[in-house]
Amino acid sequence: MSNSPTHKLNSPSAIVVANALRERVLNGEYRDQSWLPTERELAEEFGVSRTIVRRAIEELERQNLVVRSPRCRPVVKRPSFTSVSPENRRLTLGLWIWPSATFPGAAAILRGIYRTLDANRYRLIVESPVDTDWCSVVNGEAQFLERITRDNDVAGVLLWYLGGEANLPVLQRVRSAGIPLVFLDRLPPEGFPADYVGVDNRHAAYQLVRHLISRGHRIIAHITNVDNASTVHERLQGYMDALREADMPFRPELVLTETASPEGGYRDVHEALADQLLRLPEVPTAVFCVNDVLALRLVDALKNRGKHVPEDVAVAGFDGLERWLPGTPFLTTANQPFERIGEWAARLLLRRMESGDKAPYRQVMLEAPISIHASTRHPRREAENPSHVRRDNP
């Protein structure tokens, strides 16, 4: 039997519900030998279907946290701990994750973390931004870190860092409080050495743009965003690397910036980006987007203007989010190994908690292999120009 709290779970919603119920059982909110709330009550509370709730309860049964009998509500089976000494008490860890625990990539990171942590020794507090405008997001992260410094129960923190230099002072306060920090997906800000796990964004972006070049594209745009994270800059560098290798000039006018926000309207922003692309003196035949969400919205905006993808404009993204969507993936992308990121982040944190400041900081860089799908394939053009066809690490 697996000790992972998300064994055989595929739905991000089921993962979130299972993790929440598991925490309630382990912290005593659901008393031993008491009934769980009904499926209907849990479905209403979490805003999911009863099927999702049922999958979550099946996961609790696999972890020996509930007992199910035919035609009866599940009964809580709280694990018994033989000792309550400080050596055996459960330690609390904090996780700040973006944009929320229900986002497919974030849910996969959670799977990796829970797979690595021993549930009998560690509990995890998960927080995400409540508001969506960027200033509120950065401020929310600062408040999370401030709470961590005042919480004597927190033994370590996993951080999907968003705050750049703005939150550097509060990071210093967390370190001064003796709380270990591990950064995931994004490098720590300059001047703040720390353990980190992420992917080789620059190389993966280079591979994606090289793939577009191999398809015969010579006017390739890049759409980035306002996030000042290392990942964003590294993907731009990979784009420039591929152009340089192909002796293609870097043209600043081909780098556009997404400024989407709920206040301005996501749809309006991506429609405007499509207009910008199509109004350029030389219309790009291919676009590399900084992430999949942006890429998929751009595809819709281009289609609204009568453009065909990839026949008129090929589009590539980054993240591999369609792995969690029904149907055949459409978007050419780089697949981030989110679960492995979570596993490595948890390992690094446990190592840091054990070694303190004695061990050197580690940076773990994972590969993000690219997958070629229909958004960049042009069968007719490739049949006419077979020399342009090359599959790069599909």
Secondary structure as UniProt FT lines:
FT   TURN            5..8
FT   HELIX           12..26
FT   TURN            27..28
FT   TURN            32..33
FT   HELIX           39..46
FT   HELIX           50..62
FT   TURN            63..64
FT   STRAND          66..67
FT   TURN            70..71
FT   STRAND          75..76
FT   TURN            86..88
FT   STRAND          91..96
FT   TURN            101..102
FT   HELIX           104..116
FT   TURN            119..121
FT   STRAND          122..127
FT   HELIX           134..150
FT   TURN            152..153
FT   STRAND          154..159
FT   HELIX           164..167
FT   HELIX           168..176
FT   TURN            177..178
FT   STRAND          181..184
FT   TURN            190..191
FT   STRAND          195..199
FT   HELIX           201..214
FT   TURN            215..216
FT   STRAND          220..225
FT   HELIX           230..245
FT   TURN            246..247
FT   HELIX           252..254
FT   STRAND          255..258
FT   TURN            262..264
FT   HELIX           266..279
FT   STRAND          286..289
FT   HELIX           292..304
FT   TURN            305..306
FT   TURN            309..312
FT   STRAND          314..316
FT   HELIX           321..324
FT   STRAND          332..335
FT   HELIX           338..355
FT   TURN            356..357
FT   STRAND          363..366
FT   STRAND          370..371
FT   HELIX           374..376
FT   HELIX           379..384
FT   HELIX           386..388
//
